[in-house]
Amino acid sequence: MVNPNLPLFQHPQEVWDAAKCAKVAKANPKNAFGDGYGKGYMGSSASIPSTYGSTHYNGGCERNGDWWQGEYRPFPQIAEGYEIIHISTRGWFLRKKGETKPDAYTSIVG
């Protein structure tokens, strides 16, 4: 059993410049079946380990030779003029500010 008081391994925060943000915001990654996730897809909390945020493991995990209860991946620090939006059934998306419609779902997949 893992000691529940063990800390989470902290991954370093990435810093994305405007060029990286523009590239991610216009990309539409595809799954194994060739279906696009949606323009600007950054990942989902449903994946194991989660793309961003905290993941706790029942048996813990080893990182850099040390034992941890889980791991934490912070969101990247993004360039001015971009925003990260979340759609609960899809994941996180990077968009230029002002591009997202009031119905965020249709601005991504529609």
N, C-alpha and C positions, 0 to 999 in steps of 0.2 A: 504494500500500500504506500502511496506517495504521501509525503507530509504535506497537508493542505496549506501550510504556512510558507512553503517554498515560493519564491518570487517567479514571475513570468520572465522568460528570456525576451529582452527588448531588441528588436531589429532596428538598425539605424534608419532615420527618416531620409527619404530621397528628396532632392530638390530638383524640380522640373522647370526648365526655362521655357520661354514662349515657343521656341521651335519644337520642343518635346511635347508641350501641351497641344499645339496645333496638330501634330502628327497623331497623337492619341485621340483627340477630339474628332478627327475625320475618319479614323480607321473603323472598320466593322469586322472584328474577328469572327471567325467561323468555328462551329463545333465540328465533331467528327462526321456529321451527316451533311456538312456543307451549308447549314443554315446560319445566317448571320445573327449575332447577339444583339446588334443595334449599334448605330453610330456612336462612337465615344465610349464604348463599354470598357470598364476598368476591372471588373471582377464582381464576385458575389460572396456574401457571408455564408451561403449554402455549401461552398466548397470546403473540403478538409485538406489542409488547414485553410482557414478563412483567408481571403485575399488581403483584407485589412481588418484590424481589430484583434480581439483576444480569442485564443483557442486553448482550451484546457484539455489535457489528455489524462485518461484514467490511470495510466501507468507512468505518467510523466514523459519527459523527452530529454535527450542529451544534445547539447549544443556546445561546441568548442571544448569538449571534454568535461563539462559540468552538467549536473542534473537539475532540471527545472520542472515546475508543475505544468507549464505550457509555454506559449509564446505570444508576443504582442507585436503586430505590424502596424505602425502608424500610417495614416494617409500621407501621401507626398505633399510637400509644400509646393503649391502651384503658382504659376505666373499671374500677375495682375491681369484682369480681364477674363478670367476663366472661373468656373464654379463646378463643384462636384454635386451632382444630384443623386438621390436614391429613389428607386422604384422597388417597393417591397417584393414584388413578384419577379423582378429581373436582376437587380443588382445596382452597382454604382456606375455612373456615367459622367464623363467630363464634357462640359459644354462651354462655349463662349457665353459670357453673360449677355442676357437679352435674347438668346436663341431659343430658350425653352418656353414653350407655350404653357398656358395655365394648366392644361392637361399634359403633364410631363410624359405620360405613356405614349401619346400619339406623336409627340415631338421626337421620340426616340425610334419607335417602330413603325409609325404611320407615315 
